[in-house]
C-alpha cells in the first residue's frame, strides 16, 4: 500500500479482452497511529516514501480545550479553502511555469540539506509543501510561516534514525527479552548480575 500510494499508480489487472486500464493519481496520504508506519518494514524504498512525525502537534501539556475548539472549527469550515485555492490556481495559469521553476529550485536546495540516502525523495515532498504553503498563505491569508514549519521537520529528520539499523534493533530486542527471561537460562542461579543493557 505504501508503494502504491506514493508511486501514484494502481496494480495492473486482467480483463476478458486484455488488460484493464491502470488507475493513476497524485495524492498525499496522512496516517496516524500508536506506532510509526515505517516499523512495518525496514526496507529503504518504503522508508523513503514515509515522513514520520512524533509527538503532539500542540506541544506538551493538556490541550483538551484547544483540541476541541480546533475540531469544532474544522468541522464547521471544512471544504472552503480547497476550492478557493484551486480556483485561484486555475485563474493564474500564466504563472504555472514560474511555480514549476520555484519547485525545481527548492528540490535542489532541500536535497543538499535532507539527510541520508532518501534526501532526494524527501526534497521533492518538502518542495511541493513549500510551494503550496507559500501560495496558499498569500491566497487565503493564512497565518504562520510555512518555511519555518518545514525547516523544523527537516531538522527532526536530520536526527540519527536508530530504528533504521536492523541489526541494532534485533540486538536491542534480544537483550530486552533475555533480561526479562533470565529464569529460563540454565545456570541462572550462578549469575551475580543481569546481562548488560545496550
C-alpha positions as CSV (number, residue, x, y, z in Angstrom):
1,X,0.0,0.0,0.0
2,X,2.8,2.4,0.8
3,X,4.4,1.9,-2.6
4,X,1.1,2.1,-4.4
5,X,0.0,5.3,-2.7
6,X,3.4,7.0,-3.0
7,X,4.0,5.9,-6.6
8,X,0.6,7.1,-7.8
9,X,-0.3,4.0,-9.8
10,X,-2.5,1.0,-9.1
11,X,-2.0,-2.6,-9.9
12,X,-2.4,-4.0,-13.4
13,X,-5.4,-6.3,-13.7
14,X,-6.6,-8.6,-16.5
15,X,-9.8,-8.2,-18.4
16,X,-11.7,-10.5,-20.8
17,X,-10.1,-8.7,-23.8
18,X,-6.7,-7.8,-22.5
19,X,-5.6,-5.6,-19.6
20,X,-7.8,-3.1,-17.7
21,X,-6.7,0.5,-17.6
22,X,-4.3,1.1,-14.7
23,X,-5.6,3.9,-12.3
24,X,-3.2,6.8,-11.6
25,X,-3.3,9.6,-9.1
26,X,-1.3,12.4,-7.4
27,X,-2.0,12.4,-3.7
28,X,-0.7,12.6,-0.2
29,X,-1.9,10.1,2.5
30,X,-1.9,11.0,6.2
31,X,-1.9,8.1,8.6
32,X,-1.9,8.3,12.4
33,X,-1.4,5.6,15.0
34,X,0.4,4.5,18.1
35,X,3.4,3.1,16.2
36,X,5.3,4.6,13.3
37,X,4.2,3.3,9.9
38,X,7.8,2.7,8.9
39,X,8.0,0.0,11.6
40,X,6.0,-2.3,9.2
41,X,9.2,-2.6,7.1
42,X,12.8,-1.5,7.3
43,X,13.3,-1.6,3.5
44,X,14.8,1.7,2.3
45,X,12.4,2.1,-0.5
46,X,9.4,2.1,1.8
47,X,11.1,4.4,4.3
48,X,11.9,6.8,1.6
49,X,8.2,7.2,0.9
50,X,7.2,8.0,4.5
51,X,7.8,11.1,6.5
52,X,7.4,10.2,10.2
53,X,6.5,12.8,12.8
54,X,6.3,12.1,16.5
55,X,4.6,13.8,19.4
56,X,1.6,16.1,19.9
57,X,1.1,18.8,17.3
58,X,0.1,21.1,20.1
59,X,3.2,20.6,22.2
60,X,3.4,19.2,25.7
61,X,0.7,19.6,28.4
62,X,-3.0,19.4,28.5
63,X,-4.6,21.0,25.4
64,X,-8.0,19.4,25.6
65,X,-9.9,22.7,25.3
66,X,-7.8,23.8,22.3
67,X,-8.2,20.4,20.6
68,X,-12.0,20.6,21.0
69,X,-12.1,24.1,19.5
70,X,-9.9,23.0,16.7
71,X,-12.1,20.0,15.9
72,X,-15.3,22.2,16.0
73,X,-13.8,24.9,13.8
74,X,-12.5,22.3,11.3
75,X,-15.9,20.5,11.1
76,X,-17.7,23.9,10.6
77,X,-15.4,25.3,7.9
78,X,-14.1,22.1,6.2
79,X,-14.2,22.3,2.4
80,X,-14.0,26.1,1.8
81,X,-10.3,26.7,1.4
82,X,-9.6,24.0,-1.2
83,X,-12.0,25.2,-3.9
84,X,-10.9,28.8,-3.4
85,X,-7.2,27.9,-3.8
86,X,-7.8,25.7,-6.8
87,X,-9.9,28.5,-8.5
88,X,-7.0,30.9,-7.9
89,X,-4.5,28.5,-9.4
90,X,-6.7,28.0,-12.5
91,X,-7.1,31.7,-12.9
92,X,-3.3,32.1,-12.8
93,X,-2.2,29.6,-15.4
94,X,0.2,32.1,-16.8
95,X,2.3,31.7,-13.6
96,X,2.5,27.9,-13.6
97,X,5.9,27.9,-15.3
98,X,7.2,30.2,-12.6
99,X,5.7,27.8,-9.9
100,X,7.4,24.8,-11.5
101,X,10.7,26.6,-11.6
102,X,10.4,27.5,-7.9
103,X,9.6,23.9,-7.2
104,X,12.7,22.6,-9.0
105,X,14.9,25.2,-7.3
106,X,13.6,24.2,-3.9
107,X,14.2,20.5,-4.7
108,X,17.9,21.3,-5.4
109,X,18.2,23.3,-2.2
110,X,16.5,20.8,0.0
111,X,18.2,17.8,-1.5
112,X,21.5,19.2,-0.2
113,X,20.0,19.7,3.3
114,X,18.0,16.5,3.7
115,X,19.9,13.7,5.5
116,X,20.7,10.2,4.3
117,X,20.0,8.2,1.2
118,X,16.4,9.4,0.9
119,X,17.2,13.1,0.7
120,X,16.2,13.4,-2.9
121,X,12.8,11.9,-2.4
122,X,12.1,13.9,0.8
123,X,13.3,17.1,-1.0
124,X,10.6,16.7,-3.7
125,X,7.9,16.2,-1.0
126,X,9.0,19.2,1.0
127,X,9.5,21.4,-2.0
128,X,5.8,20.7,-3.0
129,X,4.7,21.6,0.5
130,X,6.7,24.8,0.5
131,X,5.4,26.0,-2.9
132,X,1.8,25.1,-1.9
133,X,2.2,26.6,1.5
134,X,3.6,29.9,0.2
135,X,0.9,30.2,-2.4
136,X,-1.9,29.2,-0.1
137,X,-0.7,31.6,2.6
138,X,-1.0,34.5,0.3
139,X,-4.2,33.5,-1.4
140,X,-6.1,32.5,1.8
141,X,-4.4,34.9,4.2
142,X,-3.2,32.1,6.4
143,X,-1.1,32.9,9.5
144,X,2.3,31.3,10.2
145,X,5.4,30.7,8.2
146,X,5.4,27.6,6.0
147,X,9.2,27.8,5.7
148,X,9.7,27.7,9.4
149,X,7.4,24.7,9.8
150,X,9.2,22.8,7.0
151,X,12.7,23.6,8.4
152,X,11.6,22.3,11.8
153,X,10.5,18.9,10.3
154,X,13.7,18.7,8.2
155,X,15.8,19.2,11.4
156,X,13.9,16.4,13.1
157,X,14.6,14.1,10.2
158,X,18.3,15.0,10.4
159,X,18.4,13.3,13.8
160,X,20.0,9.8,13.6
161,X,17.4,7.2,13.0
162,X,18.4,4.3,15.2
163,X,15.4,2.2,14.2
164,X,16.8,2.1,10.6
165,X,19.6,-0.1,11.8
166,X,18.0,-3.5,11.6
167,X,20.9,-5.3,13.3
168,X,20.9,-2.9,16.2
169,X,17.1,-3.3,16.6
170,X,17.5,-7.1,16.7
171,X,20.2,-6.8,19.3
172,X,18.1,-4.4,21.5
173,X,15.0,-6.7,21.2
174,X,17.0,-9.8,22.1
175,X,18.7,-8.2,25.1
176,X,15.3,-6.9,26.3
177,X,13.9,-10.5,26.0
178,X,16.9,-12.0,27.7
179,X,16.9,-9.6,30.6
180,X,13.2,-10.3,31.2
181,X,13.5,-14.0,30.8
182,X,16.6,-14.8,33.0
183,X,14.9,-17.6,34.8
184,X,14.8,-19.6,31.5
185,X,18.6,-19.8,31.2
186,X,20.4,-22.8,32.5
187,X,22.7,-21.9,35.4
188,X,20.8,-18.6,36.1
189,X,21.2,-19.2,39.9
190,X,25.0,-18.7,39.5
191,X,24.7,-15.3,37.9
192,X,25.7,-12.4,40.2
193,X,24.2,-9.7,37.9
194,X,21.8,-9.5,35.0
195,X,23.1,-9.2,31.4
196,X,24.3,-5.8,30.3
197,X,21.9,-3.5,28.6
198,X,22.9,-2.0,25.2
